[in-house]
Amino acid sequence: MISEIDIQDWQQLPECKLYNVPRKTYIKLPWMADDDANNVIYFDHIDGMYSYCLTLANEIVHISASAQVIPLVKKSVDTE
């Protein structure tokens, strides 16, 4: 489940295929607005050709395993 997320606390990694992203990672789709935390998706796992993901509103979405995504990682305190 996704709670409130401050997108400024997250760093975007280079785009890659969803099947290369580790399970239980926050992602964004490349065509989503950059600074909107409502566009953050929680990627849980791959299930065949699609994935099991949750939106901020806790809605289930199934993104293609071969879709280009932007993985997000929590910024460390040292990088600020």
C-alpha positions as semicolon CSV with decimal commas, in nm:
position;residue;x (nm);y (nm);z (nm)
1;M;0,000;0,000;0,000
2;I;0,122;0,346;-0,087
3;S;0,091;0,623;0,168
4;E;0,172;0,990;0,121
5;I;0,488;1,031;-0,085
6;D;0,694;1,345;-0,131
7;I;0,833;1,304;-0,482
8;Q;1,122;1,536;-0,389
9;D;1,256;1,261;-0,158
10;W;1,300;1,023;-0,451
11;Q;1,563;1,002;-0,723
12;Q;1,475;0,887;-1,073
13;L;1,696;0,619;-1,224
14;P;1,742;0,576;-1,602
15;E;1,452;0,430;-1,798
16;C;1,447;0,053;-1,834
17;K;1,208;-0,233;-1,906
18;L;0,978;-0,319;-1,617
19;Y;1,103;-0,679;-1,613
20;N;1,448;-0,545;-1,516
21;V;1,316;-0,352;-1,214
22;P;1,342;-0,521;-0,872
23;R;1,017;-0,630;-0,710
24;K;0,850;-0,393;-0,464
25;T;0,989;-0,078;-0,626
26;Y;0,823;0,257;-0,686
27;I;0,810;0,354;-1,054
28;K;0,680;0,619;-1,289
29;L;0,587;0,589;-1,653
30;P;0,792;0,813;-1,886
31;W;0,490;1,007;-2,014
32;M;0,370;1,104;-1,664
33;A;0,424;1,453;-1,518
34;D;0,763;1,479;-1,344
35;D;0,668;1,646;-1,018
36;D;0,329;1,493;-0,944
37;A;0,340;1,237;-0,661
38;N;-0,002;1,108;-0,772
39;N;0,172;0,953;-1,072
40;V;0,390;0,725;-0,859
41;I;0,308;0,355;-0,895
42;Y;0,412;0,075;-0,662
43;F;0,540;-0,220;-0,867
44;D;0,487;-0,539;-0,668
45;H;0,575;-0,819;-0,910
46;I;0,558;-0,957;-1,266
47;D;0,270;-1,194;-1,332
48;G;0,318;-1,345;-1,678
49;M;0,320;-1,077;-1,949
50;Y;0,190;-0,811;-1,711
51;S;0,266;-0,680;-1,365
52;Y;0,075;-0,632;-1,044
53;C;0,100;-0,268;-0,938
54;L;-0,086;-0,026;-0,711
55;T;-0,159;0,343;-0,762
56;L;-0,155;0,603;-0,485
57;A;-0,534;0,555;-0,461
58;N;-0,472;0,183;-0,397
59;E;-0,614;0,082;-0,735
60;I;-0,467;-0,224;-0,905
61;V;-0,303;-0,162;-1,243
62;H;-0,142;-0,414;-1,476
63;I;0,148;-0,269;-1,675
64;S;0,312;-0,471;-1,950
65;A;0,631;-0,640;-1,831
66;S;0,809;-0,497;-2,137
67;A;0,696;-0,135;-2,078
68;Q;0,959;0,136;-2,037
69;V;0,947;0,270;-1,681
70;I;1,146;0,502;-1,456
71;P;1,245;0,333;-1,129
72;L;1,251;0,552;-0,819
73;V;1,489;0,513;-0,525
74;K;1,480;0,695;-0,193
75;K;1,743;0,972;-0,179
76;S;1,997;0,928;0,094
77;V;2,052;1,206;0,346
78;D;2,412;1,244;0,225
79;T;2,310;1,354;-0,128
80;E;2,142;1,675;-0,013
